[in-house]
Amino acid sequence: MAGEGRTEGSGKSGQLDFPRPLTTVDVVIFAILDDRLQVLLVQRPAGEGEPFPLSLALPGGFVDVAKDRDLAACAARKLQEKTGVTSPYLEQLGSWGSATRDPRGWSATHAYFALVPTQASVLTSDARWCPISGGRLKEKLAFDHGDILATAIQRLRNKVEYTSLPAYLMPAEFTLPDLQRVYEIVLDRPLEKSAFRTRILSADMIEPVAKMRRGPNRPAQLYRLKKSKEPVYFVRTFNPPE
């Protein structure tokens, strides 16, 4: 029978004979800067044929089949290229695809979100931190990156309620009030001090270092995150104050 044994969609030589969509990876990179949750954005180039020239967008780009062994490797490469750091936390967020999201053709992007301490990052010239206020970004983004960012903000806030994710936003050494403040920035609400301290110390996610932070008030114990690639999950969520 004609064509028997051939894979559907392949030619005589085994080559694919149907159009393939553009495949990209985008990364939502969060950090705490100036006491605010911020996201890293890049300005798109202005070259001929470039979609959304000079608009702001999430860092990302096409999958490089010669360099990227999988989607996560592509996301990590894009993060390294834009910030100069390897994120202590990188999570797949979801996939977006359609015939209209990119004027160059049918495209699909696989989005990740990353958490980095800003003190360690060295940005490229086309990148900058932009503050998130009230869970939103005032700038309009290229493609469907606004939808991707909104999903990432919601995912981060939901997971912060019951995990140690904010610890990945901290510098190498920090105090408990420092960590509580980062939780409060991400959640956009205050937390009760003694309950927070009890929750964090009982979770066994941080350890004291052999020095104190000196300042105008009493010395404060410094801590660091215990070595672990996985976040700690709490038994209960943080309850809003009465």
N, C-alpha and C positions, 0 to 999 in steps of 0.2 A: 504494500500500500504506500502511495507516495507520501513522503514526509515522516514515515514511521521511524521512531527512535530519536527524532529530533526534539529538542527542548522548545516549547512554545516561546516565540519571540526571538529565536536565534536563527542566524543564517547558516549557509552551508559550511562556513568555516568555523562555526561556533560563536561568531561575534553577535552581540546584541543588535537587533535590527529595529528597535523602537527607541524613541527619544527618551533620554533620562533627565530627571529633574536636577536642578542645581542643588547641591548639598552643602550646607554651612553649619557651623557651630557658633553660638553666641554665648557670652558669659556675663552674668550680672554680678559685679564685684562690689561688695559692701565693705565699708569701713566706718569707724567713728572718728570724726575730725571736727574740731571746734565745738565739742559737746553736742554734736548732731550726727544722725545717721546719714551717710552720704553714699552715693553710687558713682562709679567711674564711668565716664562717657568719653567718646572720641568724636572728633570732627571729621566727617567724611571728605574725601578728596574732591577737587573741582574739575577733574579731567573730563575730556569729551566722552560722552556716553556713560558717565558715572550716574547712577540713580541717586536722588536726594543730595545733590552737591552741596557741600559745606554744612549740611544738617548734622545735628548731634545724633549719635547712635550708640548702642552697646558695643563693646569690643567683640570682635569675632572675625570670621572669614571662612573661606572654602576649606574643606577637608583636603589635606595633602596626603595622597595615597602612598607617597614615598616616605613620609615622616611619621604619620599618625597610625599607630597600630589599631586604635579604636577611637570612639567619640570622646571618651574621657581624656585620652592622650592629646587629642586636638584641643580640647578645652584648656588643659594644663599648659599647652604650648602658647596659646593665645594669651593666657594670664601672665605667663613669664615674659612674653614679648612686650606687653603693655606696662607691667609694673616692676619687672625685675625680681619678682619673688615667686616662691612656690607656696600656694595657699595651704594652710593647715586644715582647711575644710573645703571640699568641692563636692557638690551634690547635683545630680541630674534633676532638672526642673520639669521638662516636658518637651513636646515637639509641636511645631507650628508649620503648616504647609498649605499652599493654595496656588492657583494659577495667577493670582492678582497681587500677592504680597511683594513681589519683585518685578519691576517692569522689564527685566531682562529675560523673563521666562518662568515657567513653573518651577517653584522652589520649595524646599523644606529645610527648616533649621531645627537643630537640637540644642536646647538651651540648658545651661548649667548656672548655678549660683555659687559664689565663692565668698569666703570671709577672710579678710587680711588685716593685720595691724598696720596702720598708715605709717608708723615710724620706720617700717622696713621697706616701704615701696619707693621706687625711683621711676617716675612716670616718663613716658615718651612725650615728645613735643606736641602731639595732637590730642593728648588725653588730659582730662581734668576731673576733679571731684566736684559733684553737684549735690547740694543738700536736699533731703527729702523732708517735707513738712506736712504734718497731718496725714502721713501715709501716702503722700503724693509728690510727684515731681512737677514743677511748674513748666519746665521746658518741653516742647513738643519733639518727639523722636521720629527718626526715619523708619521706614518699613512698618512692621507691627510691633516694634520694640517697646512702645508704650504699654501694650497688652502684656508682653513678656515681663516687663519690670513690675507691673501691678501684681501679677501672679507671684513673682519672686518675693515682693514685700509681704504679701499675705502669707506665703509659705514660711518665711522667716519668723514673722510675728506669731504664727500658730505654734511653731516648734519651740520658740523661746519660752512659751508657757510651761513646757514640761521637759526641757533639755538644757544641757550645758553649752549650747551654741555660742552665746555671747563671750565665753572664755576665749574663743578663737579670734575675737576682735581685740584682745588685750595685748599689751606689750609683754616682754618676757617676764617682768616682775611687776606686781600690782598689789594694792591693798584690797581688803574686802569692800570698803566704801567705793573704791574705784570700780570694782566688778558690779556692785549693786547699781551704780550710776549708769553703766552701760546697759544693764537689763532694763532700767527705767527709760532710757532713751529709745531703745528698740520697741518696747511695749507702749511707750508714750503715756505712762502713768507711774505714780510713786508706788514703792513697795515698803512694807513694814520692816524696819531694820532688824529686830531680833529674830523674826520669823525667817527672813532672808538668810541671815547668818547661820541659823540652825539648819536650814535646808541645804546650803552649800557645803558646810563642813561635814554633815552626815552623808552627803553623796560621795565623799572620798574622791573628789575630782581635782582638788588642788593640794599643794603641800607647802609648808612654810620654808623660806630660805633663811640662812643664818645672818640676817641683817634686818635693820629697821629703817623706815623712812623718817628722817628728821625734819621738823618743821616748826612753825610757831606754837603749835599745840603739842600734846604728848606724842611720843614716838609711836609710829604705827607699824605693825608687823607686815612684812612683805611676803607674798606668796607667788607660786608659779603653777602653771597647769601641769598635771601629771602626764607623763608620756603615754599617749593613747591616740590611735587613729579614729576611734569611734566616740561620739558624744555620749555623755551620761544621761540616762532617762530617769526622771523623777517619778515617784509613785503618784503624786498629786500635782495639779497645775497650781500656779500662783493665783491666789484669790485677790480680786480687786479690793482696795480698802473700803471699809464701811462708810 
